[in-house]
Amino acid sequence: MAEQESKLGPAPQEKTKPVVEKQTNCLACNKPIRKLKRYYRDGKFYCSKKCWKVALEKAKEEKSEKK
């Protein structure tokens, strides 16, 4: 069997999925997010609705500065 494997060449590489890191901190205030208290908007987690609104305002300001 070992001879057959060497004739065929190396085993084909399996396609691996990219590793997605789990978000553990709020994007606005950088506090650790607890499972019971989390706010999910636009594919991201925040610790509260207030932090989400702050992050929206910061994004709008950055966007207006670029123009």
Long-range contacts (C-beta under 8 A, 24 or more apart in sequence): 26-51, 27-51, 27-55, 28-52, 28-54, 28-55, 28-58, 29-54
